[in-house]
């Protein structure tokens, strides 16, 4: 008798589980309001309502597959901005193009290697919605050199930075880059990631805000972190200018 009861219970549990899953698929997560902000982003002296909305990938996920920003003025004029999906989306407001009106900086984490984030920067001054391209580091390159040295170049005209990687000599020897004495066996480039993170940076009362970027450089893979390039950018005459760049070695190479 017991064996018959067990035989019956298992199919019932399977049917119940199927019904629950089918119900979830039939009613996927709906858009929800993540956060509502009150900021003057048009320069008219009135605060606009900025509603950040998103749709979760699933009921047990923290990833938003669709993200939207709905901006509404005190006169009910509205705009909508669509963003890439991501984790922990949020907005920041500051005057980055120095027109005396705050811009809208969107940020969300991709969840991938290197702490990479999505970013978008928009201006809505005088009710004209425009996207401002964010800075890109065009010239960074790096390669392994003789005697366990890695040469990092920030630009074609600047002097390269040399990074000693002798601490990981056995690691590179196993991969055929060096022999035990530090002789370079094959020409190998390092991994240059795109800019992973932007941080608003207050420069001075006269200059206002700029952006600080963080860009990771790795050796043979992302677990082999060599360091980070921290660059300070300033928006002037409709383009981003690098004010300074600094090499920050990883703890392993410090």
Secondary structure as the mmCIF struct_conf table of DSSP 4:
data_model
#
loop_
_struct_conf.conf_type_id
_struct_conf.id
_struct_conf.beg_label_comp_id
_struct_conf.beg_label_asym_id
_struct_conf.beg_label_seq_id
_struct_conf.end_label_comp_id
_struct_conf.end_label_asym_id
_struct_conf.end_label_seq_id
HELX_RH_AL_P HELX_RH_AL_P1 UNK A 2 UNK A 26
TURN_TY1_P TURN_TY1_P1 UNK A 27 UNK A 27
HELX_LH_PP_P HELX_LH_PP_P1 UNK A 28 UNK A 31
STRN STRN1 UNK A 32 UNK A 39
BEND BEND1 UNK A 42 UNK A 46
HELX_LH_PP_P HELX_LH_PP_P2 UNK A 47 UNK A 47
STRN STRN2 UNK A 48 UNK A 56
BEND BEND2 UNK A 57 UNK A 58
TURN_TY1_P TURN_TY1_P2 UNK A 59 UNK A 60
STRN STRN3 UNK A 63 UNK A 72
TURN_TY1_P TURN_TY1_P3 UNK A 74 UNK A 75
STRN STRN4 UNK A 78 UNK A 83
STRN STRN5 UNK A 86 UNK A 94
BEND BEND3 UNK A 96 UNK A 101
STRN STRN6 UNK A 103 UNK A 109
BEND BEND4 UNK A 112 UNK A 112
HELX_RH_3T_P HELX_RH_3T_P1 UNK A 113 UNK A 115
STRN STRN7 UNK A 117 UNK A 123
HELX_RH_3T_P HELX_RH_3T_P2 UNK A 125 UNK A 127
STRN STRN8 UNK A 130 UNK A 131
HELX_LH_PP_P HELX_LH_PP_P3 UNK A 132 UNK A 135
STRN STRN9 UNK A 141 UNK A 145
TURN_TY1_P TURN_TY1_P4 UNK A 146 UNK A 148
STRN STRN10 UNK A 149 UNK A 153
BEND BEND5 UNK A 154 UNK A 158
HELX_LH_PP_P HELX_LH_PP_P4 UNK A 159 UNK A 160
STRN STRN11 UNK A 161 UNK A 164
HELX_RH_3T_P HELX_RH_3T_P3 UNK A 166 UNK A 168
HELX_RH_AL_P HELX_RH_AL_P2 UNK A 169 UNK A 174
TURN_TY1_P TURN_TY1_P5 UNK A 175 UNK A 176
BEND BEND6 UNK A 177 UNK A 177
STRN STRN12 UNK A 178 UNK A 178
TURN_TY1_P TURN_TY1_P6 UNK A 180 UNK A 181
STRN STRN13 UNK A 184 UNK A 184
BEND BEND7 UNK A 186 UNK A 186
STRN STRN14 UNK A 189 UNK A 189
HELX_LH_PP_P HELX_LH_PP_P5 UNK A 190 UNK A 190
STRN STRN15 UNK A 191 UNK A 192
HELX_LH_PP_P HELX_LH_PP_P6 UNK A 193 UNK A 195
STRN STRN16 UNK A 197 UNK A 204
TURN_TY1_P TURN_TY1_P7 UNK A 205 UNK A 207
STRN STRN17 UNK A 208 UNK A 218
BEND BEND8 UNK A 219 UNK A 221
TURN_TY1_P TURN_TY1_P8 UNK A 222 UNK A 223
BEND BEND9 UNK A 224 UNK A 224
STRN STRN18 UNK A 225 UNK A 236
TURN_TY1_P TURN_TY1_P9 UNK A 237 UNK A 238
STRN STRN19 UNK A 239 UNK A 249
HELX_RH_3T_P HELX_RH_3T_P4 UNK A 251 UNK A 253
#
